[in-house]
Each structure stands twice: as C-alpha cells, then as structure tokens.
C-alpha cells in the first residue's frame, strides 16, 4: 500500500511538473507604459540576452543580488548528469533528505528513479530531490558539493560557489 501511495504521489508530481513545464514553454507578454510588447515574466529578476552578441535585449532587476536557490538545483542536475549515472536506478528518500526541504513532493521511504528525481529537482524545483541526488552520488554529499563547486568555477561562476 505504501508503494502504491508513493507511486501515486510521484505520478501526481510528474503531472504537475508537466503542467508547469507546458506553461513555462508558452510565451507570455504584456505591454509596458509606452505600449511596447514586453515579456510577462513572473520572476523577481530576469535577463534576456543574445548569446551570439552578448547583448542584453531586456532585463528586469538584472543587477540585484539574488539568492541562488534554483541555480543551485541547476548546478546539482548538471553535476549529477556529468557523472553519467544510470537514470533508471531507483533510490530511497531518507528523513535526512527531507530536513529543511521547503518545497517537496516526496516523503521518507519513497523509491524513485534518478530520472524522476532529476525531473522533480528541475521542473517543480523540489529541494529534497536535489538532496537525494547529491547524497546518492559517488562519494556522498560532501564529495558532490566539492564537484559542484569545481564545476561552477570551471564555468566562471566564482560568486556562486
């Protein structure tokens, strides 16, 4: 019964993630004070730039210092997949993974594949999923954090380490 409940929660999280992803992939626009069409971004800060010219095309609070919470999850995913894990491998969520995880769809004892954990970490920004990925990677969380900081530094992100 617990397995069915965990599977139902994981499926609900996946469906919600798919809805969020569809919404995120749909462009939204609004008009500024001059009636120009601009992106309708539901974020406190954002920057749109042309990677070929490095020209900033549009920004909203782009120079404010921000918490790196979701960037940390992106770096977690990038570092995790760089180790080329078997994405079908199933791991168990522990109570420690849940500690201080303010946004999560997981419960202690849930069994999920790495593929599902990556999905949960990236789409609905699940903190516990990111903790499971780090904990179960080679060398555990401490070694994972070292690899993640090294990767961030190699990408030129010195202020995010």
BELPE-V607373 format. One line per field, one symbol per residue. ss: DSSP state (2 for helix, 1 for strand, 0 for the rest). psi: psi as a letter, one per 20 degrees, with the letter a starting at -180 (. if undefined). burial: # if it has 16 or more other ideal C-beta (glycine too) atoms within 10 Angstrom, else .. A space follows every 10 residues. Layout:
# BELPE-V607373
ss->???
psi->???
burial->???
This chain:
# BELPE-V607373
ss->0222222222 2222222222 2222200011 1000001110 0000011111 0000111111 0000000022 2222222222 2200000001 1100222200 0000000000 1112222222 2200002222 2222220002 2222222222 2222000222 0
psi->hhgggghggg gghgggghgg ggghioqpqr pahjjqprpn plqhqqppqo ihijpohqqo kijqpqqkgh hghghggggg hhilroiipp rpprhhhipj nhoqjrqpiq oqqhghgggh hhfjloghgh gggghjrpia gghghghghg ggghjjmhii .
burial->.....#...# ..##..#... .......... .......... #......... .......... .........# .##.###.## ....#..... #.##..##.. #..###...# .#.#.##### ########## #######... #..#..###. .#........ .
